[in-house]
């Protein structure tokens, strides 16, 4: 049986909205390909017929280039088709991250200070959770389908959202060092621990960062701060993400100072807290994704992918020879993998919408590139 894989893409809303499903023109149905959205797209009287609601997909977030609402596109790998704005009403302002948990997507909207819940099958918003004004939510991780932990960059807090009742509790993060504030970024969960990366700087520009970086550890069961830790390496500043794998190895992504020094690196600590890896890869890595023994990193400094060996803890493709997706552009923002291991990467580039790339995981050759409806921001594979 032939398998199909789709992409869901969050992107820049056009001046006019394209309504998901069967388009209406003078009350007449205009046929389009049937997708899983609770609408009769192909105008044959049936809704979501066939197997459209069981098709594997890749969900990807596209952040708009201005303070406007985002949109949701659907990209089908099988034939390369793109259905734009299939989420009726779009997302909130400045959608920053999308994650999947169970049958739902959760979208963080920074400017609107909201968390948006979307049904995966129908692609419809089912609930909004509004966070404190001015908090500027950045990243989200969902715990056991019951709670969402959201990093709030400007309020220096982690907002804990009860997904059933909507109750929100704020965890205030302490200053990691005198004169430095905890600007929380990436959020991940391992076991019952929440790991929150902190930029840990003085709020100025250019910023002075905590020497060894900082990240917070939170108990996911009782919503309490356990401790603030550092990377263990002086050169590891401006931590963007912390990921703990199944063997209790902690991978700490350090972006450097976003300036000319290009101190990007990945620091690895074992279960006892010992530093076992210090991989200087340069540029400004922001997120790390693991697949088949490798770690793939997005890059704030350009449309590139950096690669490490997650076993030997050595750089495979660093700043001197990155996997270049474009000759020029803004930054690589997200990485995901389909069931065959093919790498899919998105780029945030508001000048050129060729922002999605399929990559061979063995040779790093670009297999295909696709135009999206705007600059891409995040991606997650959906089975």
Steps between C-alpha positions, in 0.01 A plus 500: 500500500639834401578741784457873488669757713383857542637819644307750707652843478425808703561813304437861418134580448426683179303824495193292423428165664488173313233296677577131559290241325252540221546855374180695444444726203144636467396214733631243252747236613840519328660155506847447644692201634335335799690561824423415862321815618133411552401664168386364163805619306436310175130594491374142470272507803740309726719634782855378563433187297768248421807490721577872511476507881760225544771646277836563675596866492774740598383804693713809453460850640561808289546827686369807317733783409297755698251526783221320315317172539663185372339242271506124463603336173482131408781361289474149353833326444342247265428753228651826628164675518446788741162587654520842660337625819308185590460617861187714499582832664871427503720518806556781744755775445864397453464120522833380634480124556276203425511164678283190476367314800249222445225622270586867540741763381600776741611831349683769696408852385754751630345840429152386602631331817299187433513124469272362228361144494423353155342165419745301285236326289259784433760781507267715706580711806329347802627724780704810580701546819593862568825559686599812699522816291855590399635154582602429136469119506780329310489120524268226630521138612202286601510263799283185498235677294393696807734797538685734268821664617554825310813714523414869535797694372422852621345416837787262591249231592378157402122495463339168592167453321246245620368388162166384642404785732700777336652598837843661459776502762815711466840371611736793550854417394775643723785709364773251406771751589515853640426745221360230271135415435357158403355539151341154454510346153473133397295265719537120497378220728676179604327273749340731755755776454455815293817659358483870417789664316587853610669767294625636838612849400491857629225617263729741316614489137752367446429279799733380772418135567546272799843343449388138500146554387198392702197277488219426744377159612134473607307215662216432255280332760486777757590798278795607715846625412764245602816688407680723255802330344783605272666333204830424672695670221605866503457545124143370506292817518151596383345153542216442254388146574571212740409143404538194725497172308393151609846422637490813721755682285435875503562690175532877553476722192700823537458774238784731602446874515319539165790724402831451323658246735284208378537293815234247404550162664327199650599399853415147612475384863445144623252384761742596778539852365852451363583684177570227244476706183582854394429526129599836352299528179492878458224726371189528720319165548153526653323160496623141484316199352618138525465225242703183433786592733543855374403836636381762250505866600326805360709813451408858586787635288392363163292252298718206607486177702778400741550130579663311789558134574283438807707193596862606452408862583693644206404758240406356160399824325601817686506867401788436260296251292132519595217344304414815305137527394521838329771731375362765728205553729409554859523181706416133513220458750375142524587141409281190480525149358251288310461124548780429250750722685496775239582834659263792454624844597329838503650844453384841623545721196251778428659589164472158336225249583710198394511408867460122515773249411517120480850366574669160462612395852803312370647743246332825621404565139192719451243277335227759449407853600153647525336841514289568805263784576748677727807473726503168687558473875444150641421143395391167649425167333154356556418129466 
